[in-house]
């Protein structure tokens, strides 16, 4: 689709325009699992913004030198919330050098911390991480006979997420598992910027095909030139 009327003033021409008010020290949630479902245009725009001291909330914070790892290489990240750093030597290097504070969180807890932020819940108690370094400095209680620790909710100034399709209001459809953390992040951020592979006319997405309603989306644009890298290519020899 080449022309879409900006009926709700949510449609922007590109990532740079959609992130025009990005600022130093911003907290940014980034959808994606490894390199799957990354908002590539948004990451590129952030890398070229000249801003710094970001707090990044994402499962991996990039992988194999790509995705969000580009921001690490440019020393634009001061703190990270993630659940997995395997395959990300850039984050490991910055963490060991004390250049980036890393809050390593069990993956289920990370997802729930984001969901809680979007739901307006301050936090939750979970048995995950009890008795480990994950529990250090956190309140502990015994509930229903089980030791549990308090995990506080996560929110952000911006969420950058990628969708398969979006309409001008910001109703979204994701592509299979590329959905991952994105719906929760869209709910937990003050400003959600969506990079859609395709902008479609309002009304063209059926109600049952909408994975996230546009009420949680403030800005949307049609992404270009996606690389869609494959992290580990596996083939079968015959």
C-alpha positions as CSV (number, residue, x, y, z in Angstrom):
1,X,0.0,0.0,0.0
2,X,1.5,3.4,-1.0
3,X,-0.9,5.9,0.4
4,X,-2.6,5.8,3.8
5,X,-4.5,8.7,5.3
6,X,-3.1,9.6,8.7
7,X,-6.6,9.7,10.2
8,X,-5.5,9.3,13.8
9,X,-2.1,11.2,13.5
10,X,-0.3,8.0,14.3
11,X,1.4,7.3,11.0
12,X,4.9,8.5,10.5
13,X,7.2,8.4,7.4
14,X,10.0,6.5,9.0
15,X,11.8,5.5,12.2
16,X,13.7,8.7,12.7
17,X,10.5,10.7,12.6
18,X,8.7,8.3,14.9
19,X,11.5,8.6,17.4
20,X,11.9,12.4,17.1
21,X,11.7,13.0,20.9
22,X,14.2,10.2,21.9
23,X,16.4,11.6,24.7
24,X,19.5,10.8,26.7
25,X,18.8,8.4,29.5
26,X,15.6,7.0,28.0
27,X,14.3,3.6,29.1
28,X,13.6,1.6,26.0
29,X,11.8,-1.8,25.7
30,X,12.6,-3.7,22.6
31,X,10.6,-6.6,21.3
32,X,12.4,-9.6,19.8
33,X,13.9,-12.9,20.8
34,X,17.5,-12.9,19.8
35,X,17.3,-11.5,16.3
36,X,13.7,-12.7,15.7
37,X,11.1,-9.9,15.6
38,X,13.6,-7.0,16.0
39,X,12.5,-3.5,15.0
40,X,15.5,-3.1,12.7
41,X,14.7,0.3,11.4
42,X,14.1,1.6,14.9
43,X,17.4,0.2,16.2
44,X,19.2,1.8,13.3
45,X,17.5,5.2,14.0
46,X,18.5,5.0,17.7
47,X,22.1,4.1,16.8
48,X,22.3,7.2,14.6
49,X,20.5,9.5,17.0
50,X,23.6,10.6,18.9
51,X,21.8,10.0,22.2
52,X,23.2,7.9,25.0
53,X,22.9,6.4,28.5
54,X,19.9,4.2,27.6
55,X,18.4,1.6,29.8
56,X,17.4,-1.3,27.5
57,X,14.8,-3.9,28.4
58,X,14.9,-6.8,26.1
59,X,15.3,-10.6,26.2
60,X,18.8,-10.7,24.7
61,X,20.0,-7.1,24.1
62,X,21.2,-8.3,20.7
63,X,23.0,-11.3,19.4
64,X,26.2,-12.0,17.4
65,X,27.0,-8.3,17.1
66,X,23.7,-7.5,15.5
67,X,20.4,-6.0,16.6
68,X,20.6,-4.1,19.9
69,X,24.3,-5.1,20.1
70,X,25.0,-2.2,17.8
71,X,24.0,0.2,20.6
72,X,26.4,-1.7,22.9
73,X,29.2,-1.3,20.5
74,X,28.6,2.4,20.3
75,X,28.6,2.8,24.1
76,X,25.0,4.1,24.1
77,X,23.8,1.7,26.9
78,X,24.3,2.2,30.6
79,X,21.9,-0.5,32.0
80,X,20.2,-3.6,30.7
81,X,17.4,-5.8,31.9
82,X,17.5,-9.2,30.1
83,X,17.2,-12.9,30.6
84,X,19.8,-14.4,28.3
85,X,23.2,-13.2,27.2
86,X,24.5,-16.3,25.5
87,X,25.6,-15.4,21.9
88,X,26.1,-11.8,22.9
89,X,29.8,-11.3,23.6
90,X,29.3,-7.5,23.4
91,X,27.1,-7.4,26.4
92,X,29.3,-9.9,28.3
93,X,32.3,-7.7,27.6
94,X,30.6,-4.5,28.7
95,X,29.3,-6.2,31.9
96,X,32.6,-7.6,32.9
97,X,34.3,-4.3,32.3
98,X,31.7,-2.6,34.5
99,X,30.5,-0.4,31.7
100,X,26.9,-1.7,31.6
101,X,24.9,-2.7,34.6
102,X,23.1,-5.9,33.8
103,X,20.0,-7.0,35.7
104,X,19.8,-10.7,34.7
105,X,16.3,-12.0,35.3
106,X,14.7,-15.4,34.7
107,X,12.8,-15.3,31.4
108,X,9.3,-15.9,32.9
109,X,9.9,-13.3,35.6
110,X,11.0,-10.8,32.9
111,X,7.9,-11.4,30.9
112,X,5.7,-11.0,34.0
113,X,7.6,-7.9,35.2
114,X,6.7,-6.3,31.8
115,X,3.1,-7.5,31.9
116,X,2.8,-6.1,35.4
117,X,4.1,-2.8,34.3
118,X,1.5,-2.7,31.5
119,X,-1.3,-3.7,33.9
120,X,-0.4,-1.0,36.5
121,X,0.6,-3.6,39.0
122,X,3.6,-2.6,41.2
123,X,5.1,-6.1,41.4
124,X,4.5,-9.8,42.3
125,X,5.8,-12.6,44.4
126,X,7.4,-15.6,42.8
127,X,9.3,-18.7,44.0
128,X,11.6,-18.4,40.9
129,X,15.1,-17.4,42.0
130,X,14.7,-18.0,45.7
131,X,18.0,-18.8,47.3
132,X,20.1,-17.6,44.3
133,X,21.8,-14.4,43.3
134,X,18.5,-13.4,41.7
135,X,17.1,-12.9,45.2
136,X,19.8,-10.6,46.5
137,X,18.4,-7.4,47.9
138,X,14.7,-8.4,47.2
139,X,12.0,-8.7,49.8
140,X,11.1,-12.3,50.7
141,X,7.9,-13.8,52.1
142,X,6.4,-17.2,52.7
143,X,3.1,-17.5,50.9
144,X,1.1,-20.8,50.8
145,X,4.0,-22.5,52.5
146,X,6.5,-21.4,49.8
147,X,9.4,-19.0,50.0
148,X,8.9,-16.2,47.4
149,X,10.7,-13.1,46.4
150,X,9.2,-9.7,45.2
151,X,9.8,-8.8,41.6
152,X,9.0,-5.2,40.8
153,X,7.2,-4.2,37.6
154,X,9.1,-2.8,34.6
155,X,7.9,0.2,32.5
156,X,9.7,2.3,29.9
157,X,9.6,5.7,28.1
158,X,9.6,4.0,24.7
159,X,8.8,0.6,23.3
160,X,10.1,-0.3,19.8
161,X,8.3,-3.3,18.4
162,X,7.8,-4.9,15.0
163,X,4.6,-6.2,13.5
164,X,3.7,-8.1,10.3
165,X,0.8,-5.7,9.6
166,X,-0.6,-2.5,11.1
167,X,-3.5,-0.2,10.2
168,X,-3.4,3.6,10.7
169,X,-4.9,3.3,14.2
170,X,-2.1,0.9,15.3
171,X,-4.1,-2.3,15.4
172,X,-1.4,-5.0,14.9
173,X,-0.9,-8.5,13.6
174,X,2.4,-10.3,14.4
175,X,4.1,-13.0,12.5
176,X,4.0,-16.2,14.6
177,X,6.6,-16.3,17.3
178,X,8.0,-12.9,16.4
179,X,5.2,-11.7,18.6
180,X,7.1,-12.8,21.8
181,X,7.4,-9.9,24.3
182,X,6.0,-7.2,22.1
183,X,2.3,-7.0,23.2
184,X,3.3,-6.7,26.8
185,X,6.0,-4.1,26.1
186,X,3.5,-2.0,24.1
187,X,1.3,-1.8,27.2
188,X,4.1,-1.0,29.5
189,X,5.6,2.0,27.7
190,X,4.6,5.6,27.6
191,X,5.2,5.8,23.8
192,X,5.0,2.7,21.7
193,X,6.6,2.9,18.2
194,X,5.6,0.2,15.8
195,X,7.6,-0.8,12.8
196,X,5.2,-2.6,10.5
197,X,6.3,-4.7,7.6
198,X,3.1,-3.6,5.9
199,X,0.6,-0.8,6.5
200,X,-2.9,-1.8,5.5
201,X,-6.1,0.2,5.3
202,X,-8.3,0.7,8.4
203,X,-10.8,-2.1,8.5
204,X,-8.8,-4.6,6.6
205,X,-7.7,-6.6,9.7
206,X,-10.4,-8.9,10.9
207,X,-11.2,-8.6,14.7
208,X,-9.9,-12.1,15.3
209,X,-6.7,-11.3,13.5
210,X,-5.7,-8.4,15.7
211,X,-3.1,-9.5,18.2
212,X,-2.8,-6.0,19.8
213,X,-5.4,-3.2,19.7
214,X,-4.3,0.2,18.6
215,X,-5.1,1.8,21.9
216,X,-1.7,0.7,23.1
217,X,0.1,2.2,20.0
218,X,1.0,5.9,19.7
219,X,3.2,5.8,16.5
220,X,3.5,3.5,13.5
221,X,5.4,3.5,10.2
222,X,6.2,1.1,7.4
223,X,9.6,-0.5,7.8
224,X,12.0,-0.9,4.9
225,X,14.9,-3.1,3.9
226,X,14.6,-5.7,6.7
227,X,17.6,-8.0,6.8
228,X,15.9,-10.8,8.9
229,X,19.2,-12.5,9.8
230,X,19.2,-16.2,10.7
231,X,21.2,-16.7,13.9
232,X,21.9,-20.4,13.4
233,X,21.3,-22.0,10.1
234,X,20.8,-25.8,10.4
235,X,20.6,-28.0,7.4
236,X,20.3,-31.8,6.9
237,X,22.7,-33.5,4.6
238,X,21.3,-36.3,2.5
